[in-house]
Amino acid sequence: MAKGIKRKIKIVMKNVQNQIRIATDQDSLFSRGLSREGYDGGYEAALSDVMLALNGVKPCNRPNFWPEFWKEDK
């Protein structure tokens, strides 16, 4: 089941990345630098976190959103 979900999330991520590319002015350094800072970029980051979680990996760059229930076995 997770395999089908992962495949669908990858398709959605490609769609989001394409939308970001379309909205980015490639001739503007400012536009390129901020292209992932809006809603679409946040959505892409959230999908990336979900993919990591489905693969059993804690997204370490956003620790405040992943509480103590995510403890790795030692």
N, C-alpha and C positions, 0 to 999 in steps of 0.2 A: 504493500500500500504506500509506504513512504517513497518508494521509487517513482511511482506515478506523480506524487506530489512534488518531488524534487524536479522532475522533468517539466512540470507545468510552471514551477517557480522560475526555472531557468529561462523558459520562453517569455515569461512576464518580465524578467530582468532585462532580457534583450530588448523588449519593447520599450521599457523605461529608458535604457541607455540610448536607444534611437531617438526618443523624444528629447532627451537632453542634448544630443548632437544637433538635432534640428533647431533647437532654441538657442544654440550657441553660435555667436559670430566668430568664426575661425580667424578673422583678421584682427580681432581685438584681444589683446593679452588680458585685459580686465574681464571680458566676457568668458574667456576660456578658464580663467582662474576661479571665477565664481559660479561656473555653470552647474556644479553639483551642490551648491549651497541652498537651493530652493526646495520646494515641495518634492519635486521629482527626485532630487538627490537624497533627500531624507527617506523617501519611499524605497529607493535602491538600497540604502544602508540597512533599513529594516528588513528587507528581503534577504540581504546578505546575512544578517544575524539569525534569521530563521533557518537558512540553509546550514549555517554553522551548528546550530542547536540540533537540527535533524541528523547531523553527522557526529553528534556527541562532543562537539567542541564549544567551550564557553567563549563568547565574544569578549575578549579581554579589554578592548578599547572603550567599552561602555560599562564599567563595573557597577555603577550605581543602579543600572536597570536589571542586573542579574543578581538577585539576593542570595543569601546564604544557603538556600536549598540546593544550589549548584556547587556541591563540594565533590572534589575528586577523591577517589579512593586512594589511600596511601598504603 
